[in-house]
């Protein structure tokens, strides 16, 4: 296999990984909306009763922690995604320069 074909295969593999990360981010974004909804319902119930008992407080705290964890995971995945995209762009740029190609194929 030629170096150029290997580069194309590597770029294709990296592009597929980027797509996987984007799907993961979309899924986690949906999780965030679900957690926010749960949190909102818990707070509304607490406000209606004018008090927050210990069990409700624990539920709210667990929900907030899950939301924080999911948000952190998404942030880390998106940072990784940006790094991968930069590497792909660098590979494409170097390949184009090496082979004298002025446009992306």
LINKASUL-V208833 format. One record per backbone hydrogen bond with DSSP energy under -0.5 kcal/mol. NH is the residue of the N-H (numbers start at 1). CO is the residue of the C=O. If there is no record, write none. Layout:
NH&CO ; NH&CO
//
This chain:
6&2 ; 7&3 ; 8&4 ; 9&5 ; 10&6 ; 11&7 ; 12&8 ; 13&9 ; 14&10 ; 15&11 ; 16&12 ; 17&13 ; 18&14 ; 19&15 ; 20&16 ; 21&17 ; 22&18 ; 23&19 ; 24&20 ; 25&21 ; 26&22 ; 27&23 ; 28&24 ; 29&25 ; 30&26 ; 31&27 ; 32&28 ; 33&29 ; 34&30 ; 35&31 ; 36&32 ; 37&33 ; 38&34 ; 39&35 ; 40&36 ; 41&37 ; 42&38 ; 43&39 ; 44&40 ; 45&41 ; 46&42 ; 47&43 ; 48&44 ; 49&45 ; 50&47 ; 51&46 ; 53&51 ; 57&53 ; 58&54 ; 59&55 ; 60&56 ; 61&57 ; 62&58 ; 63&59 ; 64&60 ; 65&61 ; 66&62 ; 67&63 ; 68&64 ; 69&65 ; 70&66 ; 71&67 ; 72&68 ; 73&69 ; 74&70 ; 75&71 ; 76&72 ; 77&73 ; 78&74 ; 79&75 ; 80&76 ; 81&77 ; 82&78 ; 83&79 ; 84&80 ; 85&81 ; 86&82 ; 87&83 ; 88&84 ; 89&85 ; 90&86 ; 91&87 ; 92&88 ; 93&89 ; 94&90 ; 95&91 ; 96&92 ; 97&93 ; 98&94 ; 99&95 ; 100&96 ; 100&97 ; 101&96
//
